[in-house]
Amino acid sequence: MKKACSAMTLGAAVALALAACGTPPAQRPARNLEGAKNFTACMLSDEGGFDDHSFNESGKKGLDRAGKELGVKTIAVQSENSADYATNIYALIQQNCKLVIGVGFNIAADLTESAKANPDIQFALIDASFIGADGKPAALPNTKPLLFKTAEAAYLAGYAAAGTSRTGVVGTYGGKPLPTVQIFMDGFAKGVARYNQDTGAQVQVKGWDTTTGKGGSFVGNFTDAAKGQAITEQFISQGADIIMPGGRPRRPGHAVLRAPEERRRGHQRRHLGRLRRLHLLR
């Protein structure tokens, strides 16, 4: 659901940008996207890469779909680390991109600066707002943040996890302690709390401070699967049978799936992979 919403929103962003290049909607037939052949929509990933099973991957699929269905030219470039962001944005601008889409909170600062310096180019940012010098969300005429109510999806996952757990212990961890990551973890914990309130259960949450709603367990980046595995092992040793990673460490589910067989034998460990599916680990 999350990935579908992201792809649909991205397609809408490209369509809106194309509409600005053509004649008013009332003067042309539906779906006649004038200027499509001369329109280039571009995207850069964050360090999670386009195979992260999350925002980067779903965004790339949306871009590819826009190219196929709308007839626009598309360019996608993958960032290996944060040092690539500014360079990749500049490279896309030099390729005459009319819409530059960044994925994730970490790209916000570089993308905002580029938007200020290039008022004739449209910029979009998935899962984050453009930011001003004061660090607060900034509204620029050529920018569009693509935001989602991710806490609501995580809340439902937490409620479902609490109702499914057989040990009465669940866990969550994040990539980096960023607001867009923490909101997942907090939503998950609140879903568990609501289940406890509704049923009188006492399901525990590992990896998130349910009293302050701020502190928790984090990998420290979006690429270290080994660290994700270590956190998973810790939760398993504490009795957790359902674990939801948030914040896109690259292929986070693999960290859980690689937990030593002797630790899982005779037990079931469930893993909620970014709210998409429930993995049963035997």
N, C-alpha and C positions, 0 to 999 in steps of 0.2 A: 504494500500500500504506500509506504513511504517513498519507495523508488518510483512508483507510478506517478505519484503527486509531483515529485521533483521533475520528472521528464515532461509531464503535462505543462507545468509552470514554465519550464524552459522553452517549450515550443510556443507558448503564448507570448513570451518575451520577444522571441525572434519575429513572430507574426506582427506584434505591435511595432517593432522597429521598422519592419518592412512597410507597414502601413504609412509610416511617417515619410517614406521615400516616394510613395505613389500619390495617386489622386484621392480625394475624399471618398470614404466608403460608399456614400450615397450615389456616386457617379460611376461606380464600377460594379460588375457582377461579383457575387460572393466567391471567395477563394481565388480571385484574379489578382495575384500578388505581383503587381507591377514592380519592376526593378529587381526581381529575385535573381535574375542571371548576373546582375552586377553587384549583388549584395554578398559580403563575406562575413560570416559569423564565426567567431573564434573563441577558444576556451583554453585556460591553463589550469592544471590540477594543483592541489597542494601536495605536500610530500607523501601523502597517502597513496598517490598514484591512481591510475584509471582502473586498476583491478582490485579496489578496496572493498567491493561488495557494499558500497554505501554511496555517499553524495558524489564523489568523483566519478564512480562508475555509472550511476544513474544519470548524472549530468551529461556524460559523454554519449550515452545512449540517446538522450534527448536531442543532443546536437546532431548526431548521425541521422536521427529520425527527421529533424528539420531539413537536413540536406536532401534526404530522399523524397519527402512529401511536399516541401515548399520550393525545392529547386535552388536553394541558396548554396553558395560555395562555403565549405567549412574547413577550418584549420584547428587542430588540437595539439597542444604541447604539454608534455608532462614535466613537472618540477620534481627534482630528486631531493632538494632541501630548500630551506628558506632563502638561501643566497640566490636561488634561481628566479625568484618571483619578479623582481624589477627587470631583470634581463629578458625574461620571457614575455613580459608585457610589452616592453620596448620592441622586441622582435615581431610581435603580432601587429603592433601599430605600423611598423615599417612594411608589413605585407598588406597594407590597406584594409585592415579589418574595420568594418563599420559598427560592429558590436563585439565587445571583448567581455567575456564572462569568466569570472574567477570563482573558484570553489573553496569555500571555507574561511573562517575567522582570521586565520593567519595572513591571508592575502589582503585583508581590508586596508591596511595603511598604504601599501604600494599601489593598490588599485585606486584608492582615493586620490593620491597625488597625481597619478596619470590622468584621472578624470578631470582634475583641475587644469592640468597642462594641455589637455586636448578636448576642448569644449565641443568640437564638431563630431566627436566619436561617442557612441553610446556605450555605457558600461553597466554590467549586471554582476551581482555578487550573491552566490548561493549560500544560504544558512548563516548570514551575517549582515550587519549594516555597514555602510560606509561611515568612516569616522573623521571627526574634525580634529583640530589641533588640541582641543581640550579633552580628547579621548571619548567624547560623546557622539552618538549617531548624528551624521550630517546629511542634509538633503541637498543634493546638487541637481540642477536641471537635466543633466545628461546621465544620471545614474538611477538604478532600480535594484534595491535589495530584494532577494527572493527568500522570504522567511516562512517558517512553518511552526505550528504549535506542537513541537516535538514533545513537550512535557506531557501532553495529553495521551499520546501513544505510549510513552514510557509508563505512565500511570496505569493504563490498562494492562501492560505487560507485568507490572508489579503485582497488580491484583490477581492476574491469572497465575503468576508464579507462586504466590502465597497459597492459592487454592489448590495448586498442583503438587507442591512440595510434600514429600513424605517424611522428611527429617525435621521440618519446622525451621530450617535455616536456608536462606538464599543469599546471593551476593551480587555485587556490581562493582565494576572498576572502569576507569577512563583512560584515554590516551594522555592528553595534557589537561591541566586544571584550568580550562577555558570556560567562559560562561555557556557557550554552546554545547559543551560536553557535560558540565555540571548539571544543566537543566534536565538532561536525560536521567542522570543518577538520582537527582532529587525527586523527579516525577515517579521513578520506579519505587523509591522508598515510600513515597506518599501513597502509592497504590497498595503497597503491602500494609501500611498503617490503616488504610480504609478497610481492607479485608479483615484485619484484626478487629477493628471497631464493629464491623457488621456481624462477625461470627463469634466473637469472644476468643478467637485464637490468639496465639502469642508467637507468630512467625518472626524470626529475627532477620535483620539485614546486615550483612558483612560488607565492608568497603565504603560505607557512607555514614557520616555523622548525622543521625536522625534527630539529634537535639538541636544542633545549630543550623543544619541544612547547608553546610559549607565544606567541611573537610572530608577527605576520602582517600581511596587507594588509586594511584595513577601510575601508568607506565613511564610517563615523562616525555614521550614522543608518540608518533603514530606508526612506527616501523619496527619496534623491538618486540618480536613475537616471543623471544625467550623470557623477557621480563613479564609479559602477559601470562606465560605458562607458569612462572614462579608465583604470581599472584593467585592464579587459579588453583595451584597446588595448596597454597596457604588456606584458601577458602574451603577446599575439599577436606583438609585436615581438621577444619573447624566445624565440619558437618554439613556444609552447603551442598545441596543436590541440584540447585538451579542457579546459573550464573549468567548475568547479562553484561557484556562489555559495551561501553559506550565511548564514542570518540574515535573510532576507526583506526586502531592499530592495524597495520596491513594484514588482512586475513586473520582477524582475532580468533575466529573459531578454531583455527589450526592449533593454537596454543592449548585450548581445552582438549581437543582431540588427541594431542600428543601426550597428555598426562599419562604417566607410566601405567601399564596394564595391571600390574600387581596392586596399584592403589585403587583401581576401579573394579577389579574382579569381585563378583558377588554383590555389586552395588549398581545403582543407576545414577548417572550424573547428567543433568539436563543443562543445556546451554542455549540461552536465548540470543541468537546472533543478530544484534542490532534490530530487534523486534520483528524479524522476518520469519523465523522458523524455530521450532523446538528440536534440538538434537538430543537423542537419547544415547548416552555413552555407557556401554556395558563392559 
